[in-house]
Amino acid sequence: MVSVDAMRTAVGIVGNAIALGLFLSPLPTFIRIWKKKSVEEFSVIPYVATLLNCMLWMLYGLPIVHPNSTLVLTINAAGTAIELCYVILYLFFSDGPKRSKALLLFIGDLAIVATVSAIVLIFFHTHERRSLIVGILCVIFCIIMYLAPLTVMVVKMFCMVQRSVIKNKSVEYMPLSLSVASFFNGLCWTIYALIRFDLYITIPNTLGLLFSITQLVLHVLYYKTTKMQIAERKKKGEVGLTDVVVVDSLKTSMSAPSN
């Protein structure tokens, strides 16, 4: 009979693979940014939120904070490196207020992690207390990470309030690949946390499932109107919406079988 620890390890390995897919899912977006030499209307918020989330979970997974969390540590170390590349690329290809905002958020990420690390390691001397403090923060910022893509839709809808509501419902700048990867990531890590109950991993990933489902529902509702806008803008000779982010990502997810 398979032991509980073996099951948990197996699910954790699958979770690592899915989480890696989550971290790599914005690649089409940044390929577009690289080609166009501009961040256009893409928001930096999902990437700085994910970077902060990864750095905090990496701190949580350290042996001096929460022992026996190697899988949590390794995937979030990889995620930190990947998200750091995204943020640097965003800074390079943005300008004006967008670059200033991205830089401030990036510095804020580093300041938060440095402050939390110093406080936890200096003032708390047991694994239980360190796990409690860092775990609570991980829950908070993991939820923020899942919510971050939705902020793009909220801002976009408010900016277009004077135009036709139906015409302007668009998921152009909320990549489908990111929403799909978030869903499977939340599902797998929820199972991982429930096998040998870990409250701090269970809470954000369970809520993450709900947030990801919300994002997928928005894609279903707005997909047709987004395609209509693509056709309309191409007819007018304007720069169309990204086929890589919206169309190709949808085809990929349809063909396929925080942590």
Secondary structure, DSSP 8 states (H G I E B T S, - for coil): ---HHHHHHHHHHHHHHHHHHHHHTTHHHHHHHHHHTS-TT--SHHHHHHHHHHHHHHHHHSTTTSSS-HHHHHHHHHHHHHHHHHHHHHHHH--HHHHHHHHHHHHHHHHHHHHHHHHHHHH--SHHHHHHHHHHHHHHHHHHHHHHHHHHHHHHHHHTTTS-TTTT---TTS-HHHHHHHHHHHHHHHHHHHHTT-HHHHHHHHHHHHHHHHHHHHHHHHHHHHHHHHHHHHHTT-----TIIIIIHHHHHHH----
